[in-house]
Each structure stands twice: as C-alpha cells, then as structure tokens.
Amino acid sequence: MMRFAAIGLALALATIWTPSGAHDHHHGHESYSAGEPGDPASPSRTIEIAMNEMSYEPFRIEVKRGEQIRFVLRNVGTEDHEFLLATTRENLEHGAMMKKHPNMAHDEPNGVRVAPKKTAEILWKFTKPGTFEYSCLIPDHREYGMTGRVTVK
C-alpha cells in the first residue's frame, strides 16, 4: 500500500512540475540599466523597429535623457525574434542563460519575444545617459548580428 502511495505522489508531482526553461522569465529587477518602464499616461515618441533574419531596422536610435519611447516591434521575418533592451554586458550574460533554456519567454517591461508576422510594443523611459543595446537573445541570433544601439544624450 505504501508503494502505491509513493507512486501516486510521484505522479502528482510530475504533473505540476515543468522544466525551468518552460517558465516565463522574470528577473524581478529593482532598476534597469537603460532606464525604467514607461508611463502610459505620459506622452511618448513612437519608433517602429522591423525584426528579421538577422537584423533590426533601424539599427541605431538616438533619444534624449528623460524621453519616453513607444517601441512598435514588427517581426517581418520567418522565425521568432526578441527585443531585449539592456547593456551589452547584461545581454551577453542573459544570452548565455538563453542557450541553456532556449524556450524561455520574457516577462519583463524591457523585453519581449515576437512570433513571425506579429507585432508587440514596449513603452520605455530613458532616464540614464549612455549607449545601450537591443538584442535578440534566441540562441545564435545575436551572434549572427541581431543587435541594435540606443544612444541616450
């Protein structure tokens, strides 16, 4: 009888457990290197970015410190692509994690995965000066050149 209870418990746990790569990924950042999530009630400038194999258009963007941008991200390619706004170092570190968990979905205000022929939006306020990047961290996409630059003046 005890053996059947143990088997039942193992089956119950197996049905509620999923591999770590299958979960949405949320860092729980207190702050972000490139600024902060935008406020939908505040004015913003819209920048459209086309994502395809393996580039972003435009590749380079300039914004003013304190400016809020509504990124409209259009995946015009045939594969899933991501837009993750951070420092180069952060994106390289996160990309290494993505190689271990390639199906990781982002649940953060500075990142989104977009399916082919779909559109997503990110609202972002650039509160810090510097150069930041947007990058696709799906394994090998960044390495094939899928990065862009944001300069905040």
N, C-alpha and C positions, 0 to 999 in steps of 0.2 A: 504494500500500500504506500509506503514511504517513497518508493522508487517512482510510482506513478505521479505522486505529488511533485517530486523534483522535476520530472519530465514536463508536467503541466506548467510549473513555474518557469522553466527554461523557455518553453514555447511562448508563454505570455510576455516574457521579457524580450524575446526575439521579435515579436510583432510591434513593440513600441520603440525599439532601438533602431536607429538608422546610422549609417556611416557618417563620420564628421564632415566629409566633403559634400554630403547631400543637403546640409543645412544652409540656410541663409547665413551670410557672413556679416557680423556686426561688430565693429571694434569697440564701441562704447567710448569714443574719444570725448574728452572734455573740451578740447580745442583742436582745430585743424591747421595744418601748416599754411595753407593757401587762403585762409580767411574763415568764414562762417556761413552756415546755411542762410539763404536769403529770406526776406520777409515778403510774403505775397501781397501785403497791403502797401508796400513801398514801390516807387517807380523803378523800372529796370530797362536796360537796353537788351534787345534780343540779338543773339548771334546764332546763326544756323551753322551746324557742322555736319558735313556728309562723311560717313564712315564707309570704307570699302576695303577690299583686299589690296594692299595692306597700308592704307594711309587715311589721314584726316584731311579734309579740305574745309576751311583753311588750316594750314599748318602752324601759323603764327598769329597771335592775337595780342593787342595792347589794350590795357584798361587803366583807369585811374584808381588810385587808392581810395577806398570808400565806395566805389562804383558797384552797383548790383547788376548782374548779368543773368538773363534767362537764356540758357543754352537749349536750343532745339536740336536734338541729336537724331539724324536720319540715317538709318542703316540702308545704304543703297547697294550693299554687297549681297553675297550669297551665303555667308556664314554669320553666326553670332559675333558681335563685337561689343567691346566695353569702352566706357569713358570713365576714367578714374583720375580725379584732379588732386595732385599732391606734389611733393618734391620728387626729384629723380630718385634720391636715395630710398624714400618711402615706397615708390613704385617698384624699384628693383627688389626690395625686401618682400613686398606683397606678391610680386611676380614669382619669386621662389616658392612661396606658400601655394600659389595657384598651380604650380607644376605638380605639387603633391595632391592637390584637390581640384582638378580641372573643372568640375561641375559646380563649383562654389558660386552662389548667387550673392550679389551685394545688396545689403540693406542699409545703405548709408546715404546721407544727403550729397556727398561729393562723388558718388559712383553709381553707375547703372550698366546693366547688360541689355543690349537691344537685339532682338531677333531680326533676321533678314526682312527687308521691306517694311519694317516697323519704325516708329518714332517714339522718343522719350524726351523728357525735359528735366533739367536741373536748374534750380534757382540758387545763385551763389553771390555772396557779397565779399569782395576782395578787400580785406581790412589790413593786409600786411604787404609792404613793398617787396619786390624781388622777382625772380623768374621761377615759374612753376611749370609743371608739365601735365598734360593729359595723355593717358596711355591706355592701350588695350592690353590687359594682363592675361588674356586667354593664352595658354602655353604657345610659345613661338611667335605670336602676333607682334609683340613689342620688338623682339629680336629681328623681325623682318621689316622694321621701320615704322610700326604703327604708334607714333608718338606725335605730340604737338606741344607748342610752347605758349605760355601766357606770361607776358611781362607786365608787372604792376608798377606804375610810376607814381 
